[in-house]
Amino acid sequence: CQVSSTFYGAALYGGLDVVQRRSHSRPSGYTKLGLDATVAYGAVDLKLKNPFTFTIVVHAFNPKPGTLKVELLGGLAVDDVKYSYGVANIMKYARRITEKSYLKAGKAFRKQKGTRGMDVHSTVTIKFKDGRVITKQYFSGYRASPEVFWVAPGYNLKDLPELPEHASGVEGGWDDIYGG
């Protein structure tokens, strides 16, 4: 997905048309909100279209270990590209508590940090050297993911940390036991 997200960003900044793209289910740590593109072989793909009359060459390379760069070569370059996004409909996440029989008595640990869900609306404004201006808009839907705690049988749930600010409650009927 890092390769497809890098290619997607280059495509947006290069003025290509996006035929098919799906955001990740959660915000990515390696790119801005709305600039990610998921791929899953045989199920989800990134499809782009060249809207120009000239051929474009995609030049992807590693300028240094752990770094990918994608360049689009050919034809007239764009003059300026502005990318912006807005976040709407922020969704809280829940705490999920799972009892694990193999944990020693009194043990608990956070298996996964919770993340809020959000709807992101992106806008790309492209100014070409010939004076044309094109604005394109895209949507990214990121789902909330639960905070997950694994606890030993009989663990006193009141010993867990307080619910974080962005948590909506505890899943699975634990609210009454937990005191929520």
Stockholm file with secondary structure:
# STOCKHOLM 1.0

chainA/1-180         CQVSSTFYGAALYGGLDVVQRRSHSRPSGYTKLGLDATVAYGAVDLKLKNPFTFTIVVHAFNPKPGTLKVELLGGLAVDDVKYSYGVANIMKYARRITEKSYLKAGKAFRKQKGTRGMDVHSTVTIKFKDGRVITKQYFSGYRASPEVFWVAPGYNLKDLPELPEHASGVEGGWDDIYGG
#=GR chainA/1-180 SS CHHHHHHHHHHHHHTCEEEECCCCSSCCSSSCTTCCCCCBTTTBCCEEECCSSSCCEEEEECSSTTCCEEEEESSCCEEEEEEEEEEEEEECEEEEEEECTTSCTTCEEEEECCBCEEEEEEEEEEEETTSCEEEEEEEEEECCBCEEEEECTTCCGGGSCCCCTTEEEESTTHHHHHTC
#=GC SS_cons         CHHHHHHHHHHHHHTCEEEECCCCSSCCSSSCTTCCCCCBTTTBCCEEECCSSSCCEEEEECSSTTCCEEEEESSCCEEEEEEEEEEEEEECEEEEEEECTTSCTTCEEEEECCBCEEEEEEEEEEEETTSCEEEEEEEEEECCBCEEEEECTTCCGGGSCCCCTTEEEESTTHHHHHTC
//
